[in-house]
């Protein structure tokens, strides 16, 4: 973010509503790591309604599917307070982000009809969570109050293009080694910001737990796509390396946290290098490749050191090869 502009997350209070404790904690941890001043949580829409008057949130992130009161019913209840006064709801106009595992056209229509401002699709990255909160907080959209609909003007602020890459678009015939310098500089600034946020998230959760290792894979996948678009082959290769490692060891759950951290550190190191310093960038990527290859070889060696065998009348067991 531009240092001359105010941080859209500064001073905010965000309420996270989700019946799953692990997801609730993860979203809250991401928000805190991203600089949100106050984060409060609730397990259901009904609990959130009971808390709103005292908490007075600026933005709400609510899961769609919840027992007792789901995200749609909760959103409708908040918006209805614009017509029928409800002392539990101090501001029926506050932005609401719907958290869901699906985002079909029909889902979008249903959520928007309930009065939701935006979607946050699971699984998500830290950058996506923070971007959604900042966007709904900053957008200037008219608020409609009618008997048929209460909520943000559905003719404004559509999200159709929000998930699309904003950098230069390349065709198959474009030079593969031509780097868009301005776009790469913007991408590197984003990488540094994302790596700093992710590092705070790791520290806040006490290490790279299973959920953060999965999230790191999603972060690297997104960075790989963006690096490919700006034409930086070395950044693309480094960002793709984690997927290679995770696939080789059998999934994020089996990934060594140290190897995941090496990838995060490598992306940060590459982002700090000047665009023209190809020699230094290539050396950093080669070091990553060697480190990952060694870890994969060690994993395969350990796996192959035990061979499953069967003997007549006995259950499957393992013997040292």
RANOR-V562961 format. One record per residue. SS is DSSP state (@ for helix, = for strand, . for the rest). D_FIRST is the distance of its C-alpha to the first C-alpha in Angstrom with 2 decimals. Layout:
# RANOR-V562961
ss=SS d_first=D_FIRST
ss=SS d_first=D_FIRST
This chain:
# RANOR-V562961
ss=. d_first=0.00
ss=. d_first=3.79
ss=. d_first=6.20
ss=. d_first=8.61
ss=. d_first=7.58
ss=. d_first=8.85
ss=. d_first=7.51
ss=. d_first=9.40
ss=. d_first=10.98
ss=. d_first=12.29
ss=. d_first=16.01
ss=. d_first=16.52
ss== d_first=19.70
ss== d_first=19.78
ss== d_first=23.23
ss== d_first=23.90
ss== d_first=27.30
ss=. d_first=28.92
ss=. d_first=32.45
ss=. d_first=31.57
ss=@ d_first=30.83
ss=@ d_first=29.10
ss=@ d_first=26.60
ss=@ d_first=26.14
ss=@ d_first=25.43
ss=@ d_first=23.08
ss=@ d_first=20.84
ss=@ d_first=21.04
ss=@ d_first=20.24
ss=@ d_first=17.10
ss=@ d_first=15.93
ss=@ d_first=16.90
ss=@ d_first=15.29
ss=. d_first=11.91
ss=. d_first=12.39
ss=. d_first=14.56
ss=. d_first=17.17
ss== d_first=20.20
ss== d_first=21.30
ss== d_first=24.86
ss== d_first=26.80
ss== d_first=29.90
ss=. d_first=32.27
ss=. d_first=33.28
ss=@ d_first=32.80
ss=@ d_first=35.77
ss=@ d_first=34.44
ss=@ d_first=31.09
ss=@ d_first=33.07
ss=@ d_first=35.05
ss=@ d_first=32.00
ss=@ d_first=29.95
ss=@ d_first=31.89
ss=@ d_first=31.38
ss=@ d_first=27.82
ss=. d_first=26.42
ss=. d_first=23.32
ss=. d_first=20.42
ss== d_first=19.83
ss== d_first=22.34
ss== d_first=22.16
ss== d_first=25.77
ss== d_first=27.70
ss=. d_first=30.04
ss=. d_first=33.13
ss=. d_first=34.37
ss=. d_first=37.89
ss=. d_first=39.15
ss=. d_first=36.54
ss=. d_first=34.15
ss=@ d_first=30.75
ss=@ d_first=32.35
ss=@ d_first=34.93
ss=@ d_first=32.42
ss=@ d_first=30.18
ss=@ d_first=33.34
ss=@ d_first=34.49
ss=@ d_first=31.32
ss=@ d_first=31.50
ss=@ d_first=35.26
ss=. d_first=34.85
ss=. d_first=33.90
ss=. d_first=37.53
ss=. d_first=39.40
ss=. d_first=38.32
ss=. d_first=37.43
ss=. d_first=37.07
ss=. d_first=35.04
ss=. d_first=32.16
ss=. d_first=30.70
ss=. d_first=28.25
ss=. d_first=29.23
ss=. d_first=26.31
ss=. d_first=23.50
ss== d_first=21.28
ss== d_first=22.85
ss== d_first=21.51
ss== d_first=24.48
ss== d_first=24.47
ss== d_first=27.02
ss=. d_first=28.35
ss=. d_first=29.25
ss=. d_first=27.72
ss=. d_first=30.58
ss=@ d_first=31.00
ss=@ d_first=33.50
ss=@ d_first=31.17
ss=@ d_first=28.56
ss=@ d_first=31.37
ss=@ d_first=32.71
ss=@ d_first=29.48
ss=@ d_first=28.57
ss=@ d_first=32.15
ss=@ d_first=31.78
ss=. d_first=28.81
ss=. d_first=25.81
ss=. d_first=22.48
ss== d_first=21.05
ss== d_first=21.95
ss== d_first=20.71
ss== d_first=23.05
ss=. d_first=24.44
ss=. d_first=24.02
ss=. d_first=20.24
ss=. d_first=17.44
ss=@ d_first=14.99
ss=@ d_first=12.08
ss=@ d_first=14.35
ss=@ d_first=15.20
ss=@ d_first=11.80
ss=@ d_first=10.94
ss=@ d_first=14.36
ss=@ d_first=14.13
ss=@ d_first=11.01
ss=@ d_first=12.71
ss=@ d_first=16.10
ss=@ d_first=15.07
ss=@ d_first=13.54
ss=. d_first=16.15
ss=. d_first=19.12
ss=. d_first=22.14
ss=. d_first=25.75
ss== d_first=27.58
ss== d_first=31.01
ss== d_first=33.99
ss=. d_first=37.18
ss=. d_first=39.99
ss=. d_first=38.76
ss=. d_first=35.04
ss== d_first=32.65
ss== d_first=28.88
ss== d_first=25.94
ss=. d_first=27.29
ss=. d_first=27.67
ss=. d_first=27.81
ss=. d_first=24.16
ss=. d_first=20.87
ss=. d_first=22.51
ss=. d_first=20.67
ss=. d_first=22.77
ss=. d_first=20.08
ss=. d_first=17.14
ss=. d_first=18.25
ss=. d_first=18.95
ss=. d_first=17.27
ss=. d_first=15.42
ss=. d_first=16.20
ss=. d_first=19.62
ss=. d_first=22.64
ss=. d_first=25.45
ss=. d_first=29.15
ss=. d_first=31.69
ss=. d_first=33.15
ss=. d_first=30.05
ss=. d_first=30.16
ss=. d_first=28.95
ss=. d_first=27.96
ss=. d_first=26.07
ss=. d_first=22.41
ss=. d_first=19.96
ss=@ d_first=18.39
ss=@ d_first=15.44
ss=@ d_first=14.74
ss=@ d_first=15.29
ss=@ d_first=12.87
ss=@ d_first=10.05
ss=@ d_first=11.71
ss=@ d_first=12.06
ss=@ d_first=8.45
ss=@ d_first=8.33
ss=@ d_first=11.66
ss=@ d_first=10.93
ss=@ d_first=8.42
ss=@ d_first=11.17
ss=@ d_first=13.93
ss=@ d_first=12.91
ss=@ d_first=12.79
ss=@ d_first=16.00
ss=@ d_first=17.64
ss=@ d_first=17.24
ss=@ d_first=18.68
ss=@ d_first=21.53
ss=@ d_first=22.32
ss=@ d_first=22.32
ss=@ d_first=24.74
ss=. d_first=26.85
ss=. d_first=26.43
ss=. d_first=25.97
ss=. d_first=28.20
ss=@ d_first=29.31
ss=@ d_first=26.62
ss=@ d_first=23.82
ss=@ d_first=25.70
ss=@ d_first=25.81
ss=@ d_first=22.11
ss=@ d_first=21.50
ss=@ d_first=23.67
ss=@ d_first=21.64
ss=@ d_first=18.37
ss=@ d_first=20.28
ss=@ d_first=21.82
ss=@ d_first=18.59
ss=@ d_first=17.34
ss=@ d_first=20.83
ss=@ d_first=20.71
ss=@ d_first=17.47
ss=@ d_first=18.83
ss=@ d_first=22.10
ss=@ d_first=20.72
ss=@ d_first=19.25
ss=. d_first=22.61
ss=. d_first=21.88
ss=@ d_first=24.99
ss=@ d_first=24.48
ss=@ d_first=21.10
ss=@ d_first=22.79
ss=@ d_first=25.82
ss=@ d_first=24.06
ss=@ d_first=22.13
ss=@ d_first=25.52
ss=@ d_first=27.37
ss=@ d_first=26.67
ss=@ d_first=28.25
ss=@ d_first=31.23
ss=@ d_first=31.70
ss=@ d_first=31.40
ss=@ d_first=33.83
ss=@ d_first=36.25
ss=@ d_first=36.42
ss=. d_first=36.79
ss=. d_first=33.51
ss=@ d_first=30.51
ss=@ d_first=32.92
ss=@ d_first=34.83
ss=. d_first=31.96
ss=. d_first=32.03
ss=@ d_first=28.93
ss=@ d_first=29.16
ss=@ d_first=28.86
ss=@ d_first=25.79
ss=@ d_first=24.22
ss=@ d_first=25.33
ss=@ d_first=23.38
ss=@ d_first=20.12
ss=@ d_first=20.83
ss=@ d_first=21.81
ss=@ d_first=18.67
ss=@ d_first=16.71
ss=@ d_first=19.42
ss=@ d_first=19.32
ss=@ d_first=15.60
ss=@ d_first=16.36
ss=. d_first=19.32
ss=. d_first=19.54
ss=. d_first=20.09
ss=. d_first=23.67
ss=. d_first=24.71
ss=@ d_first=26.38
ss=@ d_first=29.00
ss=@ d_first=26.73
ss=@ d_first=24.69
ss=@ d_first=28.03
ss=@ d_first=29.37
ss=@ d_first=26.50
ss=@ d_first=27.03
ss=@ d_first=30.81
ss=@ d_first=30.53
ss=@ d_first=28.63
ss=@ d_first=31.29
ss=@ d_first=34.09
ss=@ d_first=32.77
ss=@ d_first=32.31
ss=@ d_first=35.69
ss=@ d_first=37.40
ss=@ d_first=36.05
ss=@ d_first=37.18
ss=@ d_first=40.57
ss=@ d_first=40.99
ss=@ d_first=40.22
ss=@ d_first=42.74
ss=@ d_first=45.29
ss=@ d_first=45.15
ss=@ d_first=45.40
ss=@ d_first=48.38
ss=. d_first=50.17
ss== d_first=51.33
ss== d_first=53.30
ss== d_first=54.21
ss== d_first=57.99
ss=. d_first=60.52
ss=. d_first=64.13
ss=. d_first=66.86
ss=. d_first=66.91
ss=. d_first=63.79
ss=. d_first=60.20
ss=. d_first=57.40
ss== d_first=56.59
ss== d_first=54.80
ss== d_first=56.61
ss== d_first=55.46
ss=. d_first=55.69
